[in-house]
Amino acid sequence: MTPKNILNADLHCHSVVSDGTLTPEALAERAKANGVELWALTDHDEIGGQHRAAAAAKAQGMHYLTGTEVSVTFAGQTVHIVGLGFDADNPDMQQGLRNTRGGREQRAMEMSDSLAKVGIKGAYEGALKFVGNPELISRTHFARFLVETGVCRETPEVFRKYLTEGKPGYVPHRWANLRDAVTWITQAQGIAVIAHPGRYKFTPNEEYALFTEFKAHGGRGVEVVTGSHTPQEYIKYAETAKEFGLAASRGSDFHSPDESHTDLGTLPFLPGELTPVWELLADRIQ
């Protein structure tokens, strides 16, 4: 493997097991074609695709780390914590994620009812057509339904007009807490990573609190280079990683060839002064 930072690692993407549109096998093939050397599948609140993904990576000649993206409520917002390099058969982690998934169906029905009040009928049934795993129905599946039916032209328009706070279709959900998510990951011998911190609408004090509590609970990494970050945010969160003594991760957050602006394996390399998260997981790489 290429040493340290100059490694095409993509440690954040989604398959049909959560809200992506490609199978783990198709993702592995796409990652390999784009030059990815170290890969992780990080489906939302779900690790059911891990054995398939690991086998597909091996078949493509790529190194692999287990992964997931856990939904957490922090300071009234949804925050995502990526877990990497854990034991996918750990029963406590499996149960924690199962509990986190449990509230999605009720939330989806409430979202559908809210959309019906503004004249968009049958949204729950319509969204289900796009769901590979019914336990993981999400806003993304509703967005695909609204595009398919012509309510919106593309998914970014959906999120401007619907499904976000203050708009029709928005229903908040209480996810896991930060301590639980980090504990599940670390007790399964993995490393917890704050996903795409630039996406959260926190005040500076709230963001500082997030990083402080995350580290106090045993979190060890942050996504510095990721699909939704700007070049300025690469610099900002590289500094944050150094400030808090966190390792740096890199991942496209790829969901679909038709929806994702950043393809697998196409991000810049990590800044050289940072410790890559995969250095801490060398003994967990498959």
N, C-alpha and C positions, 0 to 999 in steps of 0.2 A: 504493500500500500504506500502511496505517496505520503511523505512525512508531513506532520503538523497541519498548518492552515491551508496549504495548496492542495486541497483534496476536494473533488467534486462530490460532496456529501449532500444528499437531499433527505432531511429528517423530518419532513412534515408534508403529508399528502393524504388524500381520502379516496376510498373505493366505494363500490356499491354496498358494502357492508354498513356504511353510514350514509353520507350524502354526496358521494362522488358518483360518476357515471360509468367508470371503467372497473373491471374486475381486478383483483390483486395481480392476477397473471398478466393482464394487459398493461397495468401500471408498471410492472417490473420490466416488461418488454420495452415500453416507452422510455423508462428511466435509463436502461442500458443503451438504447439508441441515441440518447442525448448525452452519453458519456458519464453517467452517474457511477461512482465507484463504491459508495457506501450509501445504503438506502434504508428508510424506515417507513412503514405504513402506519399512519396515526389516525385511525377512524375515531369519530366522536363517541366517547363513553362506551367503547366496545373493543374487545380484543379477539372477537370470533374469527377474524381473518388472518391472524398472525401466523398460524402454521402454514396456510396457503402461501402467504407472502414470503415467508422464509424459504419455502421450497422453490418458489418462482425465482427468487433472487439467486439461489444456488444454481438453478438451471440456466440462468443468464450469466453466470460467472461474476455476480456482484456480492460484495460483503453486505451483511444485514444486521440491523438492530431492531428488536421488538419496539413497538410504539403504540401510543394512544393519545387522545386529546380529551382531557377531562374538563367538563363544564363546572365552573365554580361561581358562586355569588360572593362578591367582595364590594363593600361600600355601595351596595345597591345596584351594582352592575354585574353583568356576566363577564367573567374572565376565564381564559382557557389556559390550562396547565398541561403541557406535553410531558408524557412519561416515556423514557427511553431505556432500553437495555434491561428491562425487568423480566422476571419469570412469568410467562403468559399463562402458566398453569397454577399460579398462586391463588388459592381459594378465597382469601380475604379480599384481594383485589377484584377478583371476578364478582364477588357478592357486592362490594361497594359500587362497582360500575352498574351492576344490575339494578341496584336501588336508585341510582342516578337516572337511569333510563326510564324508570317506572312512571314518572310524572308526565312524560311527553304526550301520551295519547289524550289525556284529559286536556292538556294545554292546546293540543291540535284541534280538538272539538270546539273549544272556546274561541280559537282563532277563526274557525269556520263560521261560527255564529256571528262573530263581529263583522266579518266580510259580508255575510248575508244581509246585515242591516244596511249596507250601502249598495245592495243590489247584485252582489256577486254570489250566486247560489252554487251549492254543491262543491264547495272548495275542499272539504275534507276528503270526499270520495275522489275528487280530481287529483288531489295531492298524493293519495295512496297509489295511484298508477305509476308514480315516479319513485316509489319507495322500495328499495331492495330488502330492507329489514324494518318491518312495521313498528318495532320497538323504538326506532330511531327517526320517526317522522319529525321533520323540522321545518323551519321557515324556508329553507332552500327548496324543499319539495313543493310548498305552496307557491313559491316564486315561479317555478317551472310551469305549474298549472296556469298561473296568470299570464305567462308568456304564450303558452300553447293556445289559450282561448282568446288571445288578442287583446286582453285588458291592458297589457303593457308590451312594449316591443322587445325589451331585454331585461335580464334580472336586475341590473343596477337601477333601472327605472322603477321596478317593483319596490325596492327598498327605499327609494325616495318618496314614494306615494303611499306605501302600505307596509305593514308588518314591523315598523319601528315605532318607538315610543311617541305617542301623540297622534299616530296615524291609524286608520282602520286595519283591523287584523292583529294589532299588537296585544299580546298577552304576556305578562312577566312570568318568570318561572324561578322558583327557588331551587338552586342546584346544590351540590355538595358544598361544604365549607372548605376554605383553603387548607386548614390543618389536615382534614380527612384526606383530601386529594393527594397532598404531598406524602402523607403517611402511607397510604396504599402503595404508592410507587416505590418509596424508599424501603418499606418492609419487604417488598418483592425483589429487592436487590437492584432496583433501577435508580435513575436520576430524574428528578423533577426539573422542568424548564418552563419559565414564563413564556407563553406564546405571544408573538407579535404585539409587544407592549405599546407600540405607537398607535394601535387601533382604539385603545380605551380612552374615554373622555374624562379622564381624571384631572383634578387640580394637581399642581406640583406636590402639595402636602399629601394628597391621597395616593399619588404614585409612589412617593417615598415610603408611605405606610405599607403599601403592597409589597415593595421589595424588602422592607425591613421584616415584616411578618413572614414572608415567604422564606427568607433565609433563616429566621428563627425556628421555623418548623422543619428545616432540613433541606430546603430547596437549594439547588447547586448550579442552575444554568439559566440563561436567557437567550431567546432568539434575537440575534443582532441583525443578521441578513435574512430577510424573509420577503415573501412576495408582495405584501402590502406596505412595506417600509420604503420611504424615499431615501436617496443617498444621504441626505442630511440626518435622517433617523438612524442610518447605519452608524454614523459618527456619534450621535447622541447616545445610542444604547451600547456602543463600544465603551464609551466613557462610564456609563452606568455599570456595565459589567466589571470594569476595573474598580470603581468606587465600592461596590458591594462584594468584591472577590468572587464573582461568578464566572463559570465557564461560558463560552459562547457557542450558540448553535446556529445552524443554517438550514432553511427549508422553504420550498416554494409555496406551500399551502395549496397545491394543485388539486382541483376538484374535477375538471372536465375540459376536454379540448375546445368546447364551444363557449365556455364561460370564464375560464381562468386566463388572466392577462400574463401570468408568469408560468412558463412551462417547467416541467421537471428538469433539474440539472442546469438551468440557464442563469442562475444568480451569480453575482460577483463572489470571489473568494472572501473568507473572513479576513479582517484586518490582522496583520502579522503579530501585533503585540498581545493578542488575546490567547487564552488557553482554549482550544477547541474541546467541546464536550466529549467528542469521541476519544480524546486522550484519557479521560477518566473512565471510559467504558471499554478499554482495549481488551479486557478479559471477557467481555460480554458480546463481542462482535462475532457473528456466525459466518 
